[in-house]
Amino acid sequence: MKTLAVPRPFLKWAGGKMQLVDELAKRAPAQFKVYHEPFLGGGAFFFHLYRLGRIRHAVLSDINAELIATYEAIRDRVEEVIHLLGEFPYDRDFYYSLRAKDPWQLSPAERAARMIYLNKTGYNGLYRVNRQGKFNVPFGRYKSPKYYDPENLRAVAIALREVQLVCASFETVLERAAKGDFVYLDPPYVPLSATANFTEYHATGFDLASHRLLRDVALNLDRRGVYVLISNSDTQLVRELYNTACFHIDLVWAGRAINCNGRKRGKVSEAIITNYPVRERRLWA
Protein backbone atom coordinates (compact mmCIF):
# COMPACT_ATOMS: atom_id res chain seq x y z
CA MET A 1 0.00 0.00 0.00
CA LYS A 2 1.42 3.37 -1.03
CA THR A 3 2.04 5.83 1.81
CA LEU A 4 0.45 9.24 1.34
CA ALA A 5 2.85 12.14 0.94
CA VAL A 6 3.27 14.56 3.83
CA PRO A 7 1.99 18.02 2.80
CA ARG A 8 4.45 20.88 2.67
CA PRO A 9 4.32 24.42 1.26
CA PHE A 10 3.84 24.40 -2.50
CA LEU A 11 4.87 28.04 -2.99
CA LYS A 12 8.05 29.93 -2.16
CA TRP A 13 7.09 33.04 -0.23
CA ALA A 14 9.05 35.96 1.17
CA GLY A 15 9.03 35.68 4.93
CA GLY A 16 8.26 31.94 4.79
CA LYS A 17 8.62 30.11 8.11
CA MET A 18 10.10 26.74 7.11
CA GLN A 19 13.20 27.33 9.25
CA LEU A 20 11.20 28.57 12.22
CA VAL A 21 8.34 26.05 12.44
CA ASP A 22 9.93 23.90 15.14
CA GLU A 23 10.42 26.91 17.40
CA LEU A 24 6.88 28.09 16.71
CA ALA A 25 5.42 24.65 17.41
CA LYS A 26 7.23 24.48 20.75
CA ARG A 27 5.31 27.57 21.75
CA ALA A 28 1.88 26.56 20.48
CA PRO A 29 -0.78 26.11 23.18
CA ALA A 30 -1.24 22.52 24.35
CA GLN A 31 -4.90 22.52 23.37
CA PHE A 32 -6.93 24.84 21.16
CA LYS A 33 -10.14 24.82 19.17
CA VAL A 34 -9.87 26.54 15.78
CA TYR A 35 -6.55 27.55 14.23
CA HIS A 36 -6.45 30.94 12.47
CA GLU A 37 -3.65 32.24 10.25
CA PRO A 38 -4.44 35.71 8.81
CA PHE A 39 -1.10 36.14 6.96
CA LEU A 40 -1.16 32.80 5.15
CA GLY A 41 1.59 33.19 2.54
CA GLY A 42 3.20 29.79 1.99
CA GLY A 43 1.43 28.30 5.03
CA ALA A 44 4.53 26.60 6.49
CA PHE A 45 3.31 26.67 10.09
CA PHE A 46 -0.17 25.41 9.18
CA PHE A 47 1.28 22.44 7.30
CA HIS A 48 3.67 21.73 10.17
CA LEU A 49 0.87 21.68 12.74
CA TYR A 50 -1.20 19.52 10.40
CA ARG A 51 1.64 16.98 10.15
CA LEU A 52 1.84 16.94 13.97
CA GLY A 53 -1.88 16.16 14.13
CA ARG A 54 -2.63 19.44 15.91
CA ILE A 55 -5.19 20.86 13.46
CA ARG A 56 -8.87 20.00 13.85
CA HIS A 57 -10.45 23.05 12.28
CA ALA A 58 -8.70 25.98 10.57
CA VAL A 59 -9.46 29.35 8.99
CA LEU A 60 -6.66 30.50 6.69
CA SER A 61 -6.72 34.00 5.23
CA ASP A 62 -4.64 36.52 3.35
CA ILE A 63 -5.21 39.86 1.65
CA ASN A 64 -3.72 38.49 -1.60
CA ALA A 65 -6.74 37.39 -3.67
CA GLU A 66 -4.71 35.40 -6.18
CA LEU A 67 -2.98 33.49 -3.39
CA ILE A 68 -6.27 32.50 -1.75
CA ALA A 69 -7.73 31.56 -5.13
CA THR A 70 -4.75 29.25 -5.67
CA TYR A 71 -5.32 27.49 -2.35
CA GLU A 72 -9.01 27.12 -3.20
CA ALA A 73 -8.23 25.60 -6.60
CA ILE A 74 -5.85 23.06 -5.07
CA ARG A 75 -8.42 22.14 -2.43
CA ASP A 76 -11.28 21.83 -4.91
CA ARG A 77 -9.69 21.06 -8.32
CA VAL A 78 -6.29 19.55 -7.60
CA GLU A 79 -6.29 17.07 -10.50
CA GLU A 80 -7.02 19.85 -13.00
CA VAL A 81 -4.14 21.91 -11.60
CA ILE A 82 -1.78 18.93 -11.74
CA HIS A 83 -2.74 18.16 -15.34
CA LEU A 84 -2.01 21.71 -16.46
CA LEU A 85 1.34 21.88 -14.66
CA GLY A 86 2.33 18.60 -16.28
CA GLU A 87 1.92 20.22 -19.68
CA PHE A 88 3.87 23.40 -18.87
CA PRO A 89 7.42 23.46 -20.30
CA TYR A 90 10.29 25.10 -18.49
CA ASP A 91 10.90 27.68 -21.17
CA ARG A 92 11.65 31.40 -21.15
CA ASP A 93 9.18 32.31 -23.92
CA PHE A 94 6.43 30.24 -22.31
CA TYR A 95 7.13 31.95 -18.97
CA TYR A 96 6.62 35.42 -20.38
CA SER A 97 3.55 34.45 -22.39
CA LEU A 98 1.96 32.97 -19.27
CA ARG A 99 3.02 35.95 -17.15
CA ALA A 100 1.31 38.30 -19.61
CA LYS A 101 -2.07 36.63 -19.14
CA ASP A 102 -4.65 38.20 -16.84
CA PRO A 103 -5.16 35.61 -14.09
CA TRP A 104 -8.75 36.72 -13.57
CA GLN A 105 -9.58 35.85 -17.17
CA LEU A 106 -8.48 32.24 -16.56
CA SER A 107 -10.35 29.33 -15.03
CA PRO A 108 -9.67 28.62 -11.32
CA ALA A 109 -7.37 25.69 -12.19
CA GLU A 110 -5.54 27.68 -14.87
CA ARG A 111 -5.06 30.60 -12.48
CA ALA A 112 -3.60 28.31 -9.81
CA ALA A 113 -1.28 26.52 -12.25
CA ARG A 114 -0.07 29.89 -13.51
CA MET A 115 0.61 31.08 -9.96
CA ILE A 116 2.59 27.96 -9.06
CA TYR A 117 4.57 27.92 -12.30
CA LEU A 118 5.55 31.59 -12.13
CA ASN A 119 6.42 31.26 -8.45
CA LYS A 120 8.67 28.26 -8.99
CA THR A 121 10.36 29.47 -12.18
CA GLY A 122 10.54 33.24 -11.59
CA TYR A 123 13.67 34.95 -10.35
CA ASN A 124 14.53 34.14 -6.74
CA GLY A 125 11.03 32.88 -5.90
CA LEU A 126 9.61 36.37 -5.56
CA TYR A 127 5.98 37.41 -5.67
CA ARG A 128 5.89 41.01 -6.86
CA VAL A 129 3.37 43.10 -8.75
CA ASN A 130 3.63 46.57 -10.29
CA ARG A 131 1.34 49.53 -9.62
CA GLN A 132 -1.20 48.09 -12.03
CA GLY A 133 -1.26 44.88 -10.00
CA LYS A 134 0.51 42.84 -12.69
CA PHE A 135 3.07 40.19 -11.79
CA ASN A 136 6.44 41.49 -13.03
CA VAL A 137 9.14 39.11 -11.77
CA PRO A 138 11.63 38.16 -14.53
CA PHE A 139 12.36 34.61 -15.64
CA GLY A 140 14.66 32.69 -13.32
CA ARG A 141 17.49 30.35 -14.20
CA TYR A 142 17.20 26.94 -12.56
CA LYS A 143 18.45 23.51 -13.52
CA SER A 144 15.23 21.72 -12.70
CA PRO A 145 12.52 23.80 -10.98
CA LYS A 146 9.94 21.61 -9.25
CA TYR A 147 6.68 23.20 -10.29
CA TYR A 148 5.22 19.81 -11.22
CA ASP A 149 4.85 17.98 -7.90
CA PRO A 150 1.63 15.94 -8.03
CA GLU A 151 2.21 13.98 -4.82
CA ASN A 152 2.62 17.07 -2.70
CA LEU A 153 -0.29 18.90 -4.33
CA ARG A 154 -2.57 15.94 -3.62
CA ALA A 155 -1.36 15.88 -0.01
CA VAL A 156 -2.01 19.62 0.26
CA ALA A 157 -5.51 19.15 -1.12
CA ILE A 158 -6.23 16.59 1.60
CA ALA A 159 -4.88 18.93 4.30
CA LEU A 160 -7.16 21.70 3.03
CA ARG A 161 -10.35 19.61 2.84
CA GLU A 162 -11.98 21.01 5.96
CA VAL A 163 -10.24 24.40 5.89
CA GLN A 164 -12.09 27.68 5.43
CA LEU A 165 -10.19 30.00 3.10
CA VAL A 166 -10.84 33.74 3.30
CA CYS A 167 -9.49 36.70 1.34
CA ALA A 168 -9.44 39.49 3.91
CA SER A 169 -7.23 41.85 5.86
CA PHE A 170 -5.72 40.54 9.10
CA GLU A 171 -7.91 42.54 11.49
CA THR A 172 -11.01 40.62 10.35
CA VAL A 173 -9.72 37.69 12.39
CA LEU A 174 -11.53 39.43 15.25
CA GLU A 175 -14.82 38.52 13.53
CA ARG A 176 -13.98 34.81 13.55
CA ALA A 177 -11.74 33.95 16.51
CA ALA A 178 -13.45 32.83 19.73
CA LYS A 179 -12.32 31.91 23.23
CA GLY A 180 -9.99 28.92 23.14
CA ASP A 181 -8.98 29.44 19.51
CA PHE A 182 -5.36 29.88 18.42
CA VAL A 183 -4.25 32.76 16.16
CA TYR A 184 -0.83 32.90 14.51
CA LEU A 185 0.11 36.37 13.22
CA ASP A 186 3.04 36.58 10.80
CA PRO A 187 3.03 40.11 9.35
CA PRO A 188 5.57 41.72 7.01
CA TYR A 189 8.42 42.25 9.44
CA VAL A 190 9.50 45.56 10.92
CA PRO A 191 12.73 46.54 9.05
CA LEU A 192 15.95 45.64 10.83
CA SER A 193 17.79 48.86 10.06
CA ALA A 194 17.15 52.55 9.71
CA THR A 195 17.97 52.35 5.99
CA ALA A 196 15.39 49.61 5.49
CA ASN A 197 12.47 51.92 6.18
CA PHE A 198 8.77 51.29 5.74
CA THR A 199 8.64 52.33 2.08
CA GLU A 200 8.43 48.79 0.70
CA TYR A 201 5.81 47.82 3.26
CA HIS A 202 3.78 50.94 2.65
CA ALA A 203 3.49 49.94 -1.02
CA THR A 204 1.53 46.88 0.10
CA GLY A 205 -0.39 48.82 2.74
CA PHE A 206 1.66 47.52 5.70
CA ASP A 207 3.32 50.46 7.39
CA LEU A 208 4.06 51.51 10.96
CA ALA A 209 0.39 52.21 11.62
CA SER A 210 -0.41 48.67 10.47
CA HIS A 211 2.02 47.22 13.02
CA ARG A 212 0.34 49.24 15.75
CA LEU A 213 -3.06 48.03 14.60
CA LEU A 214 -1.74 44.46 14.65
CA ARG A 215 -0.64 44.93 18.27
CA ASP A 216 -4.10 46.28 19.12
CA VAL A 217 -5.73 43.29 17.43
CA ALA A 218 -3.52 40.98 19.52
CA LEU A 219 -4.56 42.81 22.71
CA ASN A 220 -8.22 42.47 21.75
CA LEU A 221 -7.78 38.75 21.10
CA ASP A 222 -6.09 38.36 24.49
CA ARG A 223 -9.00 40.04 26.26
CA ARG A 224 -11.34 37.55 24.57
CA GLY A 225 -9.41 34.49 25.74
CA VAL A 226 -7.79 33.67 22.40
CA TYR A 227 -4.28 32.21 22.28
CA VAL A 228 -2.00 34.49 20.24
CA LEU A 229 1.42 33.76 18.74
CA ILE A 230 3.25 36.43 16.73
CA SER A 231 6.53 36.36 14.81
CA ASN A 232 8.42 39.53 13.93
CA SER A 233 11.91 40.95 13.69
CA ASP A 234 14.00 41.50 16.80
CA THR A 235 13.92 45.30 16.86
CA GLN A 236 13.46 48.00 19.46
CA LEU A 237 10.13 48.95 17.92
CA VAL A 238 8.76 45.40 18.25
CA ARG A 239 9.90 45.23 21.87
CA GLU A 240 8.21 48.56 22.60
CA LEU A 241 4.98 47.56 20.85
CA TYR A 242 4.64 44.37 22.89
CA ASN A 243 5.96 45.72 26.19
CA THR A 244 2.78 44.93 28.11
CA ALA A 245 2.01 42.47 30.89
CA CYS A 246 0.12 40.04 28.66
CA PHE A 247 2.89 39.46 26.13
CA HIS A 248 6.02 37.34 26.46
CA ILE A 249 8.90 37.70 23.99
CA ASP A 250 11.38 34.95 23.13
CA LEU A 251 14.32 35.48 20.77
CA VAL A 252 15.39 32.76 18.34
CA TRP A 253 17.78 32.48 15.41
CA ALA A 254 16.28 31.95 11.97
CA GLY A 255 17.58 31.94 8.41
CA ARG A 256 16.51 34.32 5.69
CA ALA A 257 14.79 32.27 2.97
CA ILE A 258 14.56 34.95 0.26
CA ASN A 259 16.81 37.93 -0.23
CA CYS A 260 18.09 39.30 -3.54
CA ASN A 261 21.37 40.18 -1.84
CA GLY A 262 23.20 36.93 -1.08
CA ARG A 263 25.33 38.61 1.59
CA LYS A 264 22.16 39.35 3.57
CA ARG A 265 21.12 35.70 3.70
CA GLY A 266 21.94 33.91 6.91
CA LYS A 267 20.93 33.72 10.55
CA VAL A 268 19.18 36.65 12.21
CA SER A 269 17.52 37.06 15.57
CA GLU A 270 13.72 37.01 15.45
CA ALA A 271 11.06 37.61 18.07
CA ILE A 272 8.37 35.10 18.94
CA ILE A 273 5.63 36.70 21.01
CA THR A 274 2.86 34.92 22.92
CA ASN A 275 0.12 35.98 25.30
CA TYR A 276 0.72 32.99 27.58
CA PRO A 277 3.80 32.49 29.77
CA VAL A 278 6.69 30.09 29.18
CA ARG A 279 5.95 27.98 32.23
CA GLU A 280 2.52 27.10 30.86
CA ARG A 281 3.78 25.97 27.47
CA ARG A 282 3.88 22.35 26.46
CA LEU A 283 6.63 21.48 23.98
CA TRP A 284 5.27 19.67 20.94
CA ALA A 285 8.01 19.88 18.27
C-alpha positions in Angstrom: 0.0 0.0 0.0 1.4 3.4 -1.0 2.0 5.8 1.8 0.5 9.2 1.3 2.9 12.1 0.9 3.3 14.6 3.8 2.0 18.0 2.8 4.5 20.9 2.7 4.3 24.4 1.3 3.8 24.4 -2.5 4.9 28.0 -3.0 8.1 29.9 -2.2 7.1 33.0 -0.2 9.0 36.0 1.2 9.0 35.7 4.9 8.3 31.9 4.8 8.6 30.1 8.1 10.1 26.7 7.1 13.2 27.3 9.2 11.2 28.6 12.2 8.3 26.1 12.4 9.9 23.9 15.1 10.4 26.9 17.4 6.9 28.1 16.7 5.4 24.6 17.4 7.2 24.5 20.7 5.3 27.6 21.8 1.9 26.6 20.5 -0.8 26.1 23.2 -1.2 22.5 24.3 -4.9 22.5 23.4 -6.9 24.8 21.2 -10.1 24.8 19.2 -9.9 26.5 15.8 -6.5 27.5 14.2 -6.5 30.9 12.5 -3.7 32.2 10.3 -4.4 35.7 8.8 -1.1 36.1 7.0 -1.2 32.8 5.2 1.6 33.2 2.5 3.2 29.8 2.0 1.4 28.3 5.0 4.5 26.6 6.5 3.3 26.7 10.1 -0.2 25.4 9.2 1.3 22.4 7.3 3.7 21.7 10.2 0.9 21.7 12.7 -1.2 19.5 10.4 1.6 17.0 10.2 1.8 16.9 14.0 -1.9 16.2 14.1 -2.6 19.4 15.9 -5.2 20.9 13.5 -8.9 20.0 13.9 -10.4 23.1 12.3 -8.7 26.0 10.6 -9.5 29.3 9.0 -6.7 30.5 6.7 -6.7 34.0 5.2 -4.6 36.5 3.3 -5.2 39.9 1.6 -3.7 38.5 -1.6 -6.7 37.4 -3.7 -4.7 35.4 -6.2 -3.0 33.5 -3.4 -6.3 32.5 -1.8 -7.7 31.6 -5.1 -4.7 29.2 -5.7 -5.3 27.5 -2.3 -9.0 27.1 -3.2 -8.2 25.6 -6.6 -5.9 23.1 -5.1 -8.4 22.1 -2.4 -11.3 21.8 -4.9 -9.7 21.1 -8.3 -6.3 19.6 -7.6 -6.3 17.1 -10.5 -7.0 19.8 -13.0 -4.1 21.9 -11.6 -1.8 18.9 -11.7 -2.7 18.2 -15.3 -2.0 21.7 -16.5 1.3 21.9 -14.7 2.3 18.6 -16.3 1.9 20.2 -19.7 3.9 23.4 -18.9 7.4 23.5 -20.3 10.3 25.1 -18.5 10.9 27.7 -21.2 11.6 31.4 -21.1 9.2 32.3 -23.9 6.4 30.2 -22.3 7.1 31.9 -19.0 6.6 35.4 -20.4 3.6 34.4 -22.4 2.0 33.0 -19.3 3.0 35.9 -17.1 1.3 38.3 -19.6 -2.1 36.6 -19.1 -4.7 38.2 -16.8 -5.2 35.6 -14.1 -8.8 36.7 -13.6 -9.6 35.9 -17.2 -8.5 32.2 -16.6 -10.3 29.3 -15.0 -9.7 28.6 -11.3 -7.4 25.7 -12.2 -5.5 27.7 -14.9 -5.1 30.6 -12.5 -3.6 28.3 -9.8 -1.3 26.5 -12.3 -0.1 29.9 -13.5 0.6 31.1 -10.0 2.6 28.0 -9.1 4.6 27.9 -12.3 5.5 31.6 -12.1 6.4 31.3 -8.4 8.7 28.3 -9.0 10.4 29.5 -12.2 10.5 33.2 -11.6 13.7 35.0 -10.4 14.5 34.1 -6.7 11.0 32.9 -5.9 9.6 36.4 -5.6 6.0 37.4 -5.7 5.9 41.0 -6.9 3.4 43.1 -8.7 3.6 46.6 -10.3 1.3 49.5 -9.6 -1.2 48.1 -12.0 -1.3 44.9 -10.0 0.5 42.8 -12.7 3.1 40.2 -11.8 6.4 41.5 -13.0 9.1 39.1 -11.8 11.6 38.2 -14.5 12.4 34.6 -15.6 14.7 32.7 -13.3 17.5 30.3 -14.2 17.2 26.9 -12.6 18.5 23.5 -13.5 15.2 21.7 -12.7 12.5 23.8 -11.0 9.9 21.6 -9.2 6.7 23.2 -10.3 5.2 19.8 -11.2 4.9 18.0 -7.9 1.6 15.9 -8.0 2.2 14.0 -4.8 2.6 17.1 -2.7 -0.3 18.9 -4.3 -2.6 15.9 -3.6 -1.4 15.9 0.0 -2.0 19.6 0.3 -5.5 19.2 -1.1 -6.2 16.6 1.6 -4.9 18.9 4.3 -7.2 21.7 3.0 -10.3 19.6 2.8 -12.0 21.0 6.0 -10.2 24.4 5.9 -12.1 27.7 5.4 -10.2 30.0 3.1 -10.8 33.7 3.3 -9.5 36.7 1.3 -9.4 39.5 3.9 -7.2 41.8 5.9 -5.7 40.5 9.1 -7.9 42.5 11.5 -11.0 40.6 10.4 -9.7 37.7 12.4 -11.5 39.4 15.3 -14.8 38.5 13.5 -14.0 34.8 13.5 -11.7 33.9 16.5 -13.5 32.8 19.7 -12.3 31.9 23.2 -10.0 28.9 23.1 -9.0 29.4 19.5 -5.4 29.9 18.4 -4.2 32.8 16.2 -0.8 32.9 14.5 0.1 36.4 13.2 3.0 36.6 10.8 3.0 40.1 9.4 5.6 41.7 7.0 8.4 42.2 9.4 9.5 45.6 10.9 12.7 46.5 9.1 16.0 45.6 10.8 17.8 48.9 10.1 17.2 52.6 9.7 18.0 52.3 6.0 15.4 49.6 5.5 12.5 51.9 6.2 8.8 51.3 5.7 8.6 52.3 2.1 8.4 48.8 0.7 5.8 47.8 3.3 3.8 50.9 2.7 3.5 49.9 -1.0 1.5 46.9 0.1 -0.4 48.8 2.7 1.7 47.5 5.7 3.3 50.5 7.4 4.1 51.5 11.0 0.4 52.2 11.6 -0.4 48.7 10.5 2.0 47.2 13.0 0.3 49.2 15.7 -3.1 48.0 14.6 -1.7 44.5 14.7 -0.6 44.9 18.3 -4.1 46.3 19.1 -5.7 43.3 17.4 -3.5 41.0 19.5 -4.6 42.8 22.7 -8.2 42.5 21.7 -7.8 38.8 21.1 -6.1 38.4 24.5 -9.0 40.0 26.3 -11.3 37.6 24.6 -9.4 34.5 25.7 -7.8 33.7 22.4 -4.3 32.2 22.3 -2.0 34.5 20.2 1.4 33.8 18.7 3.3 36.4 16.7 6.5 36.4 14.8 8.4 39.5 13.9 11.9 40.9 13.7 14.0 41.5 16.8 13.9 45.3 16.9 13.5 48.0 19.5 10.1 48.9 17.9 8.8 45.4 18.2 9.9 45.2 21.9 8.2 48.6 22.6 5.0 47.6 20.8 4.6 44.4 22.9 6.0 45.7 26.2 2.8 44.9 28.1 2.0 42.5 30.9 0.1 40.0 28.7 2.9 39.5 26.1 6.0 37.3 26.5 8.9 37.7 24.0 11.4 34.9 23.1 14.3 35.5 20.8 15.4 32.8 18.3 17.8 32.5 15.4 16.3 31.9 12.0 17.6 31.9 8.4 16.5 34.3 5.7 14.8 32.3 3.0 14.6 34.9 0.3 16.8 37.9 -0.2 18.1 39.3 -3.5 21.4 40.2 -1.8 23.2 36.9 -1.1 25.3 38.6 1.6 22.2 39.3 3.6 21.1 35.7 3.7 21.9 33.9 6.9 20.9 33.7 10.6 19.2 36.6 12.2 17.5 37.1 15.6 13.7 37.0 15.5 11.1 37.6 18.1 8.4 35.1 18.9 5.6 36.7 21.0 2.9 34.9 22.9 0.1 36.0 25.3 0.7 33.0 27.6 3.8 32.5 29.8 6.7 30.1 29.2 6.0 28.0 32.2 2.5 27.1 30.9 3.8 26.0 27.5 3.9 22.3 26.5 6.6 21.5 24.0 5.3 19.7 20.9 8.0 19.9 18.3 
